[in-house]
Amino acid sequence: MKFSSLLQDTAAIDVFIKILTAASRLSKKRCCVKIEKEALNFISSSGLHDGGAWFSLSVPFCSQLFRKFDMVGMNPRNPEQNIIFFEFDIDSLVRILPGGHCYLKLKLSKSQNDEPILAVEVRNPEADIVSHQIPITIVLSKYWNTFARPTIGHRKMSISMPPPKSIARFIHAFRNMNARVIKFTASSSGDLRISTKIDNGEIDASFSDLQTNPSESDSQEDTAKVQLMIRNISTLFQSFANTKSRVKMNIISNRMAEFNMHNEDYLLSFIVGNVSD
């Protein structure tokens, strides 16, 4: 297995650091990296039962961030296995990338003890190249399904949400009121209600005239509802509050919700399981 990538320039490195920081916040603990010919993917899964979450934050090779991107997977003769999976402490990478770098290279390598590592080379405009080594754990192919995207199933309702910054502001207010669970109610006519219960009653925010996606919706209901742990949703929208990309939400009533965000630098899929009252 081989992997080596070189970031384009300082602007690209700063964008990449923001993506890494978001992945670090969403993964909470160790993060899995899936490297394929088309993209570098950061993945974490805690299972969807009891409000758990799964996410994939993908950085396509075709984006403007990479100057170089070379990889050879576990089995290059088989397209389905021409992949590299490893786990690592993503915070270790975030800590050594404070920003302002003009050079960033990532490479799979081995330590002096023959242990797998992610070798990181960085340079500031007025400094020499500094090398770091981050321990990693290679994930064998028999465990790849552990990180596979959960099956969404049928009967989902798809709706485009208001700007992430607006949603983040409301969720932050809900959290300050000690809310634990947040409910999303979407209609096929483009209405979205976000509500939560607090000690003194219930508060909500309502939006209308949102774009629905009939071609992606196969729900037989006029209204779809899901309840999610507010801590998961808060982390998601705070991490992407300043993005210009809109979020598309798919709701499978009383089962799960999927949040998708696409732009030229990354693709995000975040799936959260329903919780009961």
N, C-alpha and C positions, 0 to 999 in steps of 0.2 A: 504494500500500500504506500502511496505517495501523495502528498498534498503540499502545494506552495502557492501563496498568493501575495500580490503586491498591490497596495492601494495607490490610487491615481495621483493625488496631491493633497495639500492641507485641507481643502474644502471637503474632499471625499473622505478623508480620515475623520474629520469632525462629525460628518453625517454617520459614519460607521460607528463611532463612539456613542452617539445618541441611540443607535439601534441596539448596541451591546448593553447600554444602560437600561433600556426598556426591557430587554430579554432578562436581565439580571433581576429586575423588580418583579417580573411576572413569574419567574421560575422559583423564587424564594430560596431554594436550596441548590443542589447540583443541577446542572443543565446538560442536556444531550445535544451534541452537534452531529448533524447528518450532512455529509458532503457528497454531492452528486455532480454529474457533469454540468447540470444547468444552474446549480445554486448552492449556497451555503445556508443551512437551515439550523435555527436554534429551536429546540423542542423540549417541552416539559409536560409531564402527565401525572396527576394525582388521583385519577379515576373520577368519574362523574357522579358517583353516588354521594349523597349528603352534601351536595353543593360543590363538589370538587371541580377541577378545571384541567383542560388540555389546551396547549397553544403551540403554534408553529409560526415563527417569525423568519421569513425567507428573504435572503438577499440574492437576487438573480445575478448570474455571471454577466448577463447582457446589460446590466445597469451601468451607469457612468462611474461607479466607484472603483472598479478594479482595472489596473493596468495589466496585470498578469494573473491568471487563474489556471493552475495545472493540477490534475488529480488522476490517480489510478486507484480504483477501488479494490475491495477484497477479492473479487473475481471479475476481472475486466472482460472475460469472454462471454459473460452472461450479463446482459443489460440490467436485469433486475437485481443483480448482486454487485454491480460495478459501483459500489457505495462504500463510504467509510462512516462508521458510527463510533463516537466516543463520548464519554462523560467527563466533566471537569467542573471545578469551582469557578464559575464565570466571574464572580467578584474579583478573583485574582487577576483576571485580565483587565477588568474595568479599572482596578486600582493603579495599574501601571500605565494607563492611557489618560492622563489628565487633560489632554487637548493641546493644540498648538504644534503638533508634530508635522514635519514635512516629509517623513518617510516612515512607512509601517509595513513590515513583512511578517507573514505568518507561515510557519512550516512545521509539518510533522517530522519529528526526529526521535532520537534516543539519548538518554542521559549516559553518563560514564558508567553507570551500573546497569546499562542495557534496558532501562525502563522507558516506556513510551512517554514522550513529552510534546507539548506544543511550544516550539521555539518562536520567540517574539523579538523582533529587532525594530527599534524605534530611534528616531533622530529628530532633534529640534534644529531650527535653522542655524543656530550658533553653537552647536555641540556635535560631538562625535556620536557614532552609532552605539547604542546601549542594548545589550542582549539580556533576555529574560528566559527562564525555563519554567513552564507550568506543567505539573504532573497531570496526566490524563489516564483514563481507563478505557481500553478498547472494548466495545460491545460486540460480542460474537453474534453471528447472523441468527442463531436460534432464539435470541432475545430481542430481535428488531421489532417484533410485533408489539412489544411492551410500549413502544412509542408511536404506534400506528394511529392515524387519525380515527377517532370514534365514528361509528356509523350514525349518520344523522337520521336516516329513515325517511318516511313519507309524511305527508300532511303538515308541511311547514308553511308559515306565512313569512313573506319577505318584505321588508320595508327599509327605506333609507332614513337614517336618523339625523337629527339636527347636528350642527358642528360639534366636534368632541369637546371644545372648550365650554360650550353651554351645558352639556351633559355633566362634565366634570364639576362645574360650579354647583349644580343642583345636588349632585351626589355628596360633595364636600359638606354642603349645608345639612343634608340628611345625617351624615356621620357625626356632625357636631351635636346633633340632637339624640345621639346614642342609638340610632337606628341600626338594626342587625340585618334585616332582610329588605330587599327592594323588589317591587313588583312592576313588571312591564306589561302593558296591555295595548296591543296594536290591532287596528281594524283594517279591513280590506279597502276602506275608503280613504286611508292615509292619515288616520288619527293615531296618536301615541300618547299614552298616559303613563307617567312614572310616579309611583306612590310608595309610601312606607307608613308603618304604624309606629307611633311613639306613645309615651306614657299618657299624654293628654288627648290622644285621638289619632287622626290620620292626616297626613299632608300629601299633596301631590302637585305635579307639574304636568300641563297638557300642551300638546303640539298638534297642529292640524295642517292639512294640505301637503303632507310629506309624500314623496314619491314611493309608490309601491312597485313591485316587480312581478306582474302577473305571470310572466314566462317562467319565473323561478318558484312561484308559489303553487303548491298543490293542496293547500288546506281546504277542507270542506266547510270551514267555519267562517263566519263574518268577523269574529274576534278571536284573537289568540292571546293567552296569558302564560306568564312564567314568573316564578319567584326565585331570586338569586341572592347568594350571600353578598352583602354590600362591600365587604373587604376585597373580594375578587374584582368586582366591577370598578371600584374606586381606583385600584392600582392600574387597571387597563386604561381608563380615561384620563387619569392624571399623567400617565406616561406618554400619551399622545395628544395632550390637550392643545398643543400649539401647531399640530399638523393641519395642513389645508385640506387633507383628504377627508371625505365623508365616510361614515361607517354604515355598512349595510348589516341589518340584523335579521336573522332567520329565527323564528320562534316555533318550536314544537310544543304545543300546549301541555303544560304540567310535566314536561320531561326535560327540556334543555333549551338553551339559546346559543346561537352562533353569531359572533361578531366578525365581520370581514372588513379589511381596510387594504386598499391597493394604491400604490403610486409607483413612480419610475425607479425608486430605490429599494423598496421592500414590499412584501405581501404578508399580511397578518391574518391568521385564522385563530380565533379564540372561542373555545366551546366550554360552556359552564352548565353543570347539572342543576336541575330544579331542587328546591328545598320546600318542605311543608311548613305550615305556620308553627 
